[in-house]
Amino acid sequence: MICSTEPIKPEFGYATAQKIGYFGFKLHAVCDKNVILHSFDFSPANVHDVNDLHHIKETFQNCL
């Protein structure tokens, strides 16, 4: 499971494709094909998704 004790604060972000701004958090969740949740994490809205994907890839690299 991805966890952190560091407090995070909501931030402003911008969705370029939709051309809209947003404020808050993003949920990054890892589920299997049976829709069972294995891991989740929150990030501020302005953090790019790829930052969490690197950690998820390392955590689940030996899974099929």
Summary of the structure (lengths in Angstrom):
residues: 64
radius of gyration: 13.3
end to end distance: 16.9
largest distance: 37.3
contacts: 126
relative contact order: 0.26
helix: 17%
strand: 39%
